[in-house]
């Protein structure tokens, strides 16, 4: 039986999906939890220990001391554990992407610098330090301010003039300071208009197998960039989808990422395919379940299969599928959702799961990085899958008690 060390966030959406997939595949899991004093893991699997994922060097020493038996593979469920997972693989002599390769993808500034070296289409960009504005950095608008190492649209704001830029820099620095211990420069780059798409695939010895290309039908023009709909198969022309896959392959090779599942985001622009980012993991949240409709297995199962050398999906099913990440309309205290029975009865809706708990504080991007839940559809065409998601969402009434400002 393969034995796999799994780095789990304290409150990750997909934790239980990984545990269920491992049980189906007869993989023994050794769980290591991200240290979070406010949350107790409730996965049904005792963690080996709780360590601070944001301090990978210190966490590495603690995990190595705790391991008593050999490990066949190390995986991180989400972005927070990727650096630690890479360091553990090196220390244990296991195959996988090295730490510097992972860092090249997870740091937005390094990612842009790599695009520039490779000659791939990319927005003009500049690093912004804490000292304020540089004249060259504000030559034109619209621009986008980004925290370099945050994910899920957290700390990403579009600005259309200098006044908005000053406010956005201050706000993103505050978001960054709450989310991570170290202080980074911020990234300022041109806003690239166009339709947004995503690609999920698996790399093996540098060769990319595309699992799905997703359309994001809702416009993502800012000022904030909360993702909602993912629908597959993509309705983009085959040439565009091939250009996307080629760009992902080229950049991953240059970064040194040659193994495992990846999730790429891109904009389709008149000048070409502009990669926004690539994460060395599968699609986030519970969205990985959408692949059950098209491939017969979830993203979590695919990740585990690749890690221990089990066969991957052989072919795609003849179906369209979609997922909606239920957006948070306003920051406040989540009280509940009405209309679930009506939403679940919408034709082509396959599942709805509310992941927020009553009494939980919630906030949309750029401050928050969570969703209220997920709606899944399966249909004959992408258009039908999208329409079902929109109809189900329209049937829901979300109750949030706004926060009272002092």
Secondary structure as UniProt FT lines:
FT   STRAND          3..8
FT   TURN            10..11
FT   TURN            13..14
FT   HELIX           15..25
FT   STRAND          28..34
FT   TURN            37..38
FT   STRAND          47..51
FT   TURN            53..54
FT   HELIX           56..66
FT   STRAND          73..76
FT   HELIX           79..81
FT   HELIX           82..92
FT   HELIX           99..106
FT   HELIX           108..118
FT   STRAND          125..128
FT   TURN            130..131
FT   HELIX           135..138
FT   STRAND          143..147
FT   TURN            152..155
FT   STRAND          156..159
FT   HELIX           162..179
FT   STRAND          186..190
FT   STRAND          195..204
FT   TURN            205..206
FT   STRAND          207..216
FT   STRAND          229..232
FT   HELIX           238..255
FT   STRAND          260..269
FT   TURN            270..271
FT   STRAND          272..279
FT   TURN            285..286
FT   HELIX           287..290
FT   HELIX           291..295
FT   HELIX           299..308
FT   STRAND          320..326
FT   STRAND          332..338
FT   HELIX           340..344
FT   TURN            347..348
FT   STRAND          349..354
FT   TURN            358..359
FT   STRAND          361..362
FT   TURN            365..367
FT   STRAND          373..379
FT   HELIX           382..394
FT   STRAND          397..402
//
